[in-house]
Amino acid sequence: MKKIKEEFEEETERVEEDFEEPQKDLKLGEFKLNDNAVLVVKKTNYKGQDRIDFRVWLNSAKYKGPTKQGFVLTMDKIDDFVDTINSMKKKLEENKVA
């Protein structure tokens, strides 16, 4: 009887793992673009793959919510993206007009 109970508990744990709730989005930050638009950065999960979503959100009289403007990076591209931004910043600083 004890063995049956252990097998049942193990199977229950496996089933519960299979039906875990999907991860919710995690807002990482935002950047105000103008009076009606904000760039929102979120960690999302699509088909089991974590991603970083950069999306323009509007808050105007006509529309409130996300737009098609934006892009998504998979987690393996984040370091490359940060390196590119840092390189761009360095180039801009080197070419500043006094």
C-alpha atoms as an extended CHARMM CRD file, in Angstrom:
* protein
*
        98  EXT
         1         1  MET       CA              0.0000000000        0.0000000000        0.0000000000  PROA      1               0.0000000000
         2         2  LYS       CA              2.8610000000        2.3570000000        0.8270000000  PROA      2               0.0000000000
         3         3  LYS       CA              4.4150000000        1.8140000000       -2.6230000000  PROA      3               0.0000000000
         4         4  ILE       CA              1.1170000000        2.6440000000       -4.3640000000  PROA      4               0.0000000000
         5         5  LYS       CA              0.8160000000        5.8490000000       -2.3370000000  PROA      5               0.0000000000
         6         6  GLU       CA              4.3980000000        6.8810000000       -3.2730000000  PROA      6               0.0000000000
         7         7  GLU       CA              3.7580000000        6.1750000000       -6.9670000000  PROA      7               0.0000000000
         8         8  PHE       CA              0.5430000000        8.1960000000       -6.8290000000  PROA      8               0.0000000000
         9         9  GLU       CA              2.3290000000       11.1520000000       -5.2100000000  PROA      9               0.0000000000
        10        10  GLU       CA              5.1260000000       11.0240000000       -7.8000000000  PROA      10              0.0000000000
        11        11  GLU       CA              2.6180000000       10.9440000000      -10.6530000000  PROA      11              0.0000000000
        12        12  THR       CA              0.6720000000       13.8300000000       -9.1000000000  PROA      12              0.0000000000
        13        13  GLU       CA              3.8640000000       15.9110000000       -8.9240000000  PROA      13              0.0000000000
        14        14  ARG       CA              4.6260000000       15.1950000000      -12.6060000000  PROA      14              0.0000000000
        15        15  VAL       CA              1.1100000000       16.2010000000      -13.6560000000  PROA      15              0.0000000000
        16        16  GLU       CA              1.2570000000       19.3950000000      -11.5810000000  PROA      16              0.0000000000
        17        17  GLU       CA              4.6030000000       20.3090000000      -13.2060000000  PROA      17              0.0000000000
        18        18  ASP       CA              3.0830000000       19.8290000000      -16.6630000000  PROA      18              0.0000000000
        19        19  PHE       CA              0.2330000000       22.2020000000      -15.8260000000  PROA      19              0.0000000000
        20        20  GLU       CA              2.2340000000       25.0010000000      -14.2310000000  PROA      20              0.0000000000
        21        21  GLU       CA              0.8480000000       28.4290000000      -14.9980000000  PROA      21              0.0000000000
        22        22  PRO       CA              2.7520000000       30.1990000000      -17.7400000000  PROA      22              0.0000000000
        23        23  GLN       CA              5.1880000000       32.8330000000      -16.5530000000  PROA      23              0.0000000000
        24        24  LYS       CA              3.7460000000       36.3010000000      -16.4520000000  PROA      24              0.0000000000
        25        25  ASP       CA              5.4350000000       39.1890000000      -18.1970000000  PROA      25              0.0000000000
        26        26  LEU       CA              7.9730000000       41.0790000000      -16.1120000000  PROA      26              0.0000000000
        27        27  LYS       CA              8.2070000000       44.8060000000      -16.8250000000  PROA      27              0.0000000000
        28        28  LEU       CA             11.8890000000       45.7540000000      -16.8180000000  PROA      28              0.0000000000
        29        29  GLY       CA             11.5940000000       49.4450000000      -17.5840000000  PROA      29              0.0000000000
        30        30  GLU       CA             10.1720000000       52.1670000000      -19.7330000000  PROA      30              0.0000000000
        31        31  PHE       CA             11.3830000000       55.2270000000      -21.6250000000  PROA      31              0.0000000000
        32        32  LYS       CA              9.1130000000       58.1760000000      -22.4010000000  PROA      32              0.0000000000
        33        33  LEU       CA              9.2660000000       58.9790000000      -26.1190000000  PROA      33              0.0000000000
        34        34  ASN       CA              6.7690000000       61.8660000000      -26.1540000000  PROA      34              0.0000000000
        35        35  ASP       CA              3.5410000000       62.9520000000      -24.4400000000  PROA      35              0.0000000000
        36        36  ASN       CA              1.5770000000       60.0120000000      -25.8980000000  PROA      36              0.0000000000
        37        37  ALA       CA              4.1610000000       57.2520000000      -26.3640000000  PROA      37              0.0000000000
        38        38  VAL       CA              6.3550000000       55.1400000000      -24.0890000000  PROA      38              0.0000000000
        39        39  LEU       CA              8.8840000000       52.4470000000      -24.9800000000  PROA      39              0.0000000000
        40        40  VAL       CA              8.1390000000       49.5720000000      -22.6030000000  PROA      40              0.0000000000
        41        41  VAL       CA             10.7090000000       46.8210000000      -22.0490000000  PROA      41              0.0000000000
        42        42  LYS       CA              9.3690000000       43.4940000000      -20.7380000000  PROA      42              0.0000000000
        43        43  LYS       CA             10.6430000000       39.9840000000      -20.2220000000  PROA      43              0.0000000000
        44        44  THR       CA              8.0780000000       37.7220000000      -21.8680000000  PROA      44              0.0000000000
        45        45  ASN       CA              7.7360000000       34.0460000000      -22.6170000000  PROA      45              0.0000000000
        46        46  TYR       CA              6.5870000000       32.7520000000      -25.9990000000  PROA      46              0.0000000000
        47        47  LYS       CA              6.1770000000       29.0190000000      -26.5520000000  PROA      47              0.0000000000
        48        48  GLY       CA              8.4340000000       28.3100000000      -23.5820000000  PROA      48              0.0000000000
        49        49  GLN       CA             11.2090000000       30.6540000000      -24.7320000000  PROA      49              0.0000000000
        50        50  ASP       CA             12.1360000000       33.7110000000      -22.6490000000  PROA      50              0.0000000000
        51        51  ARG       CA             12.4410000000       36.9200000000      -24.6510000000  PROA      51              0.0000000000
        52        52  ILE       CA             12.8960000000       40.6350000000      -24.1300000000  PROA      52              0.0000000000
        53        53  ASP       CA             10.1830000000       42.7000000000      -25.8120000000  PROA      53              0.0000000000
        54        54  PHE       CA             10.7960000000       46.3670000000      -26.6930000000  PROA      54              0.0000000000
        55        55  ARG       CA              7.3780000000       47.7810000000      -27.5790000000  PROA      55              0.0000000000
        56        56  VAL       CA              5.9530000000       51.2840000000      -28.1150000000  PROA      56              0.0000000000
        57        57  TRP       CA              2.7870000000       51.8290000000      -26.0910000000  PROA      57              0.0000000000
        58        58  LEU       CA              0.3930000000       54.6830000000      -26.8270000000  PROA      58              0.0000000000
        59        59  ASN       CA             -1.8190000000       56.5880000000      -24.4590000000  PROA      59              0.0000000000
        60        60  SER       CA             -3.8430000000       58.9000000000      -26.6920000000  PROA      60              0.0000000000
        61        61  ALA       CA             -7.4860000000       59.7990000000      -27.1330000000  PROA      61              0.0000000000
        62        62  LYS       CA             -7.7520000000       57.4100000000      -30.1110000000  PROA      62              0.0000000000
        63        63  TYR       CA             -5.8160000000       54.4000000000      -28.7650000000  PROA      63              0.0000000000
        64        64  LYS       CA             -4.3900000000       53.1090000000      -25.5140000000  PROA      64              0.0000000000
        65        65  GLY       CA             -2.1180000000       50.0610000000      -25.5940000000  PROA      65              0.0000000000
        66        66  PRO       CA              0.7500000000       48.3630000000      -27.4050000000  PROA      66              0.0000000000
        67        67  THR       CA              1.5710000000       49.0880000000      -31.0300000000  PROA      67              0.0000000000
        68        68  LYS       CA              3.2510000000       47.0480000000      -33.7600000000  PROA      68              0.0000000000
        69        69  GLN       CA              6.2940000000       49.2780000000      -33.3460000000  PROA      69              0.0000000000
        70        70  GLY       CA              8.9800000000       47.3930000000      -31.5060000000  PROA      70              0.0000000000
        71        71  PHE       CA             11.1370000000       44.3100000000      -31.5810000000  PROA      71              0.0000000000
        72        72  VAL       CA             11.8680000000       41.1610000000      -29.6220000000  PROA      72              0.0000000000
        73        73  LEU       CA             15.2380000000       39.6760000000      -28.6520000000  PROA      73              0.0000000000
        74        74  THR       CA             15.8310000000       36.1480000000      -27.4920000000  PROA      74              0.0000000000
        75        75  MET       CA             17.8440000000       35.8740000000      -24.2990000000  PROA      75              0.0000000000
        76        76  ASP       CA             20.9550000000       34.6680000000      -26.1450000000  PROA      76              0.0000000000
        77        77  LYS       CA             21.0830000000       38.0070000000      -28.0320000000  PROA      77              0.0000000000
        78        78  ILE       CA             20.9570000000       40.3320000000      -25.0090000000  PROA      78              0.0000000000
        79        79  ASP       CA             24.7290000000       40.5860000000      -24.5020000000  PROA      79              0.0000000000
        80        80  ASP       CA             25.2390000000       41.3390000000      -28.2150000000  PROA      80              0.0000000000
        81        81  PHE       CA             22.5430000000       44.0130000000      -28.0410000000  PROA      81              0.0000000000
        82        82  VAL       CA             24.1230000000       45.6620000000      -24.9820000000  PROA      82              0.0000000000
        83        83  ASP       CA             27.5570000000       45.5430000000      -26.6360000000  PROA      83              0.0000000000
        84        84  THR       CA             26.1070000000       47.2300000000      -29.7380000000  PROA      84              0.0000000000
        85        85  ILE       CA             24.4760000000       49.9830000000      -27.6600000000  PROA      85              0.0000000000
        86        86  ASN       CA             27.7360000000       50.5810000000      -25.7740000000  PROA      86              0.0000000000
        87        87  SER       CA             29.6520000000       50.7280000000      -29.0630000000  PROA      87              0.0000000000
        88        88  MET       CA             27.1560000000       53.2360000000      -30.4520000000  PROA      88              0.0000000000
        89        89  LYS       CA             27.4680000000       55.3690000000      -27.3160000000  PROA      89              0.0000000000
        90        90  LYS       CA             31.2690000000       55.3260000000      -27.5690000000  PROA      90              0.0000000000
        91        91  LYS       CA             31.1510000000       56.3860000000      -31.2330000000  PROA      91              0.0000000000
        92        92  LEU       CA             28.7670000000       59.2260000000      -30.4200000000  PROA      92              0.0000000000
        93        93  GLU       CA             31.0120000000       60.4310000000      -27.5840000000  PROA      93              0.0000000000
        94        94  GLU       CA             34.0900000000       60.2920000000      -29.8600000000  PROA      94              0.0000000000
        95        95  ASN       CA             32.3140000000       62.3850000000      -32.5110000000  PROA      95              0.0000000000
        96        96  LYS       CA             30.8830000000       65.0680000000      -30.1970000000  PROA      96              0.0000000000
        97        97  VAL       CA             31.2380000000       68.5720000000      -31.4550000000  PROA      97              0.0000000000
        98        98  ALA       CA             32.6850000000       70.8660000000      -28.7850000000  PROA      98              0.0000000000
